[in-house]
Structure formats: C-alpha cells, structure tokens
Amino acid sequence: MDTKKLRLVGYCRVSTDNQKEEGTIEIQVNALTDYATSKGYELIEIFKDEGVSGGLENRPALAEMFTYLENTPDVDGVLIFKLDRLARDLYIQEHLIKKLEALRKLFISIKEPDLASNDPMRKAFRQFMGIVSELEKSFITMRLSGGRINKAKKGGYAGGRKPMGYRVKDKDLSIDTVSADTIRTIFRMKESMGLREIARELNRGAYATSRGGKWYAGTVKYILENGIYQGDLEYKNQRANRPDLALV
C-alpha cells in the first residue's frame, strides 16, 4: 500500500459542553486536516462527537463512522488527534481498535505514532496510555464528585435532574412560578384523592409535565415523596435545609 496516498476518515471528540464552547473540536479538525495535508493523505470525511462522554453511549458520530467504514471498503483507515479522543476507558479503547483491525483499517494518532502496530512493545505502550487516560478520567470524576458533595453540604444545588417547580440560575435552584403552582396543586389534591385520580385530574386540566407528556401515578408519587418541596435537599446522603425553596 502506498502510504502517500492513504484515504482516511477522521474522528474528533470533546467530552464536555465547556470544551465545545471553547472550540476544541475545531482545534482537532484543523490538526487532522493539517497533518493529512503534510503527509499527502486524503482526508475524505471527519466525524465529530461534541460534548459527549468517553463511553459508548450517546456517541452518534462514532457509530456513524463504523457504519461508513463497513460500507466503504476503499477507505484505508482512521485518523485521530490523540488516543484519549477515541476513549479514555482502556477496555473500550482496545475494543474499538480491535474492531478497526477486524475491518482491516489503519489506526493513526497524530500525538502517538504507530499505536495500532502489532509490535508487543508498542501495543503495551498503547495500553499503558489507555490506563493513564482512564486514571485521569477517574481523578476528574473524583474531584467533580467531591466538589458537588461539598456544595451539597452547604445547601447548594449539586446538579442532576432539575426538579419540577424550579429553574437553574447561576448554578443554583430558584422557584419557577408557573410549574411551582402545579406542584402546590398536586399537594392540595393528595388530601382527598389517590395517585391515579390526581394524574387523571392533571391530564384533564391540561397541566404541563416537566417533559411535556402525560401525568402518571408514578410521577405524582415521585413528586409527593420528594423532600425538596419541603425545602430539604439531598445529594449522595448529604442533606441540607433550604427554606427558600420550600413550596408546601
């Protein structure tokens, strides 16, 4: 195979919305384009996953890339900016590289040359780099979790699904007037109605759910059992009282 005429596809990924805002996906795209030009490669397509995790869930561009490779036999391989853009998890990383090998596709990293080689030392180095990335990911997760727990201890909003009746402003919860009225209505109804009857009445009255769907008994039960409506916040066994957020 004449390496000067390789036909490649590129893959880029940024893992958070902050990175997306900073434009790092374009930095990767530009790096891949410049590298291919300097080597005389033909970069025929670039697949981009923006603001997604390193796991295999919610990686539409990665799935699209593999489908493209399976249906386009004259593509020689995949070009990436750095190994951890493919995945930080070692198991996922090696699994994806094995899939590329099964498709007889080259795997080229700008920052780590020859990582797809079958040479034992290079394979060991690739796996070592995967372990380093995996540890870095774990460390970042640990720090984020620690920061959220500390924030929860102080009564702050630590993230997660936003409860109905509130909005997020300046990284904290505040009461949303319209949906808060719906929550108060539910608590009033519980004095004389069962869960299914409350759900039926809410649907008849065209009360909006948080996702725009129908009301169900399970949804009503979840709301009635959520301590936040009494001003009690909970995150990973950390509890704090916020009277300013109490709705009932």
Order of alpha helices (4+ residues) and beta strands (2+ residues): beta-alpha-alpha-beta-alpha-beta-alpha-alpha-beta-alpha-beta-beta-alpha-alpha-alpha-beta-beta
